Amino acid sequence: MLVNGAIANPILNVPTIEARLAAHRPVVRDHTSPQHAAVAVTLRDSREGPEVLLIRRAANPRDPWSGHMAFPGGRREPHDLDLRHTAERETLEELGLPLERVGRLAGQLDDVDAVAGGRNIGLVVRPHVYSLSEAPELRPNKAEVAEAIWAPLAPMMEGKLDTVRPYTFGGREVELPAYDLDGRLVWGLTYHMLQTLFSVCRF
């Protein structure tokens, strides 16, 4: 099957993704950037195939990504040992999910520059990919997370959930690529990270 000019893996599952991540050499940005953040791209296998954990961020006028679909995560705090610790701490705070206990770090995706309002805000985000050894009940922190869902990877990777999100930038309206998860639009940074994950999974 051709997906964006590449052949998608017809036998997609979490062990396959882990194996391909092991061979991936992520792009790591210069650590002189003043600010860093990390997110957790958490995977599990289900009867319908591999799924990824996504959150819808709670409404917050101070949050440039208020209400967006995203991966759990946030900015690095001074007491964080490293960005992996940041991803795990934020996931525990937002969802009550102890990745350090029930998850296995499968690898990293490329560092990305955070963009808000069409502008680079000087924040580098590192996505860490985890697989779950068990699936404990999620306990979303309502102050930060409106909802948490498990989204199927294969339909997104195969282009079956492709859509666009209108976006006004520089006084003109453009259409940004997105995934439609039952009316929840995944776009922007999260879409970009998923695209990187899918590129790792393809032949």
Secondary structure, DSSP 4 states (H G I P E B T S, - for coil): -EETTEEPPSS--HHHHHHHHHT-------TTSSEEEEEEEEEEEETTEEEEEEEEEPP-TT-TTTT-EE-SEEEPPTT-SSHHHHHHHHHHHHH---HHHHEEEEEE---EEEEETTEEEEEEEEEEEEEESS-PPP---TTTEEEEEEEEHHHHHTTTTEEEEEEEETTEEEEEEEEEETTEEE-HHHHHHHHHHHHHH--
